[in-house]
Each structure stands twice: as structure tokens, then as C-alpha cells.
């Protein structure tokens, strides 16, 4: 049985992490009624409180690490599925 670190394609994991960050910049912010904005796809992982500007960085930004990791895992699973379907399709057409 392979260990978990050998079963994970680290190139695809790195690619999915970068895609989550890039997609969060491309997709517009979701502005909420309380004056805050959320960032992230498929799950919001960053909340910006626009009306509460102060000198303390932690009062107007909220980073949800669990949602960020979950986004990376979701994108990783999608990339892995697309890769497996592509390899299966390519193998079937070459025979």
C-alpha cells in the first residue's frame, strides 16, 4: 500500500493552489449587505470588512484557512479527474 504522500500528485496540488489564488482575483468580490466583501472560489476563504478601517490589520481581514485548504482540495480533485479522463480517452483512441 502506498503512503499518502506518494499517492498525491504534488505538481497537480501545486497547480490547484495557484489556480485557487488566481481564480479568486479573476472572479469579482461578493459584496454583502453589512459592508463586507468575500473572496474565494468555490468557497469564500477571505472576508474584507470595508467599513471598519483601522491601523490593525486583523480587524478588517479575516482569512479562513480551512476554507482555503478545502478549495485547494476541491480543485485538486477536479484536476485529477480531468487528467484521468484524458488519459483514458487518449489510451482508448490509440488502440
C-alpha positions as CSV (number, residue, x, y, z in Angstrom):
1,X,0.0,0.0,0.0
2,X,1.4,3.4,-1.0
3,X,1.6,6.1,1.6
4,X,-0.5,9.2,1.2
5,X,2.5,11.4,0.2
6,X,3.3,9.1,-2.7
7,X,-0.3,8.9,-3.9
8,X,-0.7,12.7,-4.2
9,X,0.5,14.3,-7.4
10,X,2.3,17.2,-6.0
11,X,2.5,19.1,-9.3
12,X,-1.3,18.9,-9.6
13,X,-1.6,20.0,-5.9
14,X,0.6,23.0,-6.5
15,X,-1.3,23.8,-9.7
16,X,-4.6,23.7,-7.8
17,X,-3.3,26.0,-5.1
18,X,-2.2,28.6,-7.7
19,X,-5.5,28.2,-9.5
20,X,-7.5,28.9,-6.4
21,X,-5.5,32.1,-5.8
22,X,-5.7,33.2,-9.4
23,X,-9.4,32.5,-9.7
24,X,-10.1,34.5,-6.6
25,X,-8.6,37.5,-8.3
26,X,-10.5,36.9,-11.6
27,X,-13.9,36.3,-10.1
28,X,-15.4,39.5,-8.7
29,X,-15.7,40.0,-5.0
30,X,-19.1,39.1,-3.4
31,X,-20.3,42.3,-1.6
32,X,-22.5,41.6,1.4
33,X,-25.1,43.9,2.9
34,X,-23.1,44.6,6.1
35,X,-20.4,46.4,4.0
36,X,-18.0,43.4,3.8
37,X,-16.7,41.5,0.8
38,X,-15.9,37.9,0.4
39,X,-13.2,36.4,-1.9
40,X,-12.7,32.8,-3.0
41,X,-14.0,30.1,-5.3
42,X,-15.7,27.6,-4.8
43,X,-15.9,28.6,-1.1
44,X,-15.1,32.1,0.2
45,X,-11.9,32.0,2.2
46,X,-11.2,35.7,2.7
47,X,-13.5,38.3,4.2
48,X,-12.7,42.0,3.9
49,X,-14.6,44.4,6.2
50,X,-14.6,47.6,4.2
51,X,-16.3,49.9,6.7
52,X,-14.0,49.0,9.6
53,X,-10.7,50.5,8.5
54,X,-8.2,50.9,11.3
55,X,-4.4,50.6,11.9
56,X,-4.8,47.0,13.0
57,X,-4.6,44.6,10.0
58,X,-6.5,41.8,11.8
59,X,-9.7,44.0,12.3
60,X,-10.5,44.3,8.6
61,X,-9.3,41.0,7.1
62,X,-10.4,37.5,8.1
63,X,-8.7,34.6,6.4
64,X,-10.4,31.2,6.8
65,X,-7.6,28.7,6.4
66,X,-9.9,25.7,6.5
67,X,-12.0,27.0,3.5
68,X,-8.8,27.8,1.6
69,X,-7.5,24.2,2.1
70,X,-10.9,22.8,1.1
71,X,-10.9,25.0,-2.0
72,X,-7.5,23.6,-2.9
73,X,-8.6,20.0,-2.4
74,X,-11.8,20.5,-4.5
75,X,-9.8,22.0,-7.4
76,X,-7.1,19.2,-7.0
77,X,-9.8,16.5,-7.2
78,X,-11.3,18.2,-10.3
79,X,-7.8,18.4,-12.0
80,X,-7.2,14.8,-11.1
81,X,-10.5,13.7,-12.5
82,X,-9.9,15.6,-15.8
83,X,-6.4,14.1,-16.0
84,X,-7.7,10.5,-15.5
85,X,-10.5,11.0,-18.1
86,X,-8.0,12.5,-20.6
87,X,-5.6,9.6,-20.2
88,X,-8.4,7.1,-20.5
89,X,-9.7,8.8,-23.6
90,X,-6.2,9.0,-25.1
91,X,-5.5,5.4,-24.4
92,X,-8.8,4.3,-26.0
93,X,-8.2,6.3,-29.2
94,X,-4.6,5.0,-29.7
95,X,-5.6,1.3,-29.6
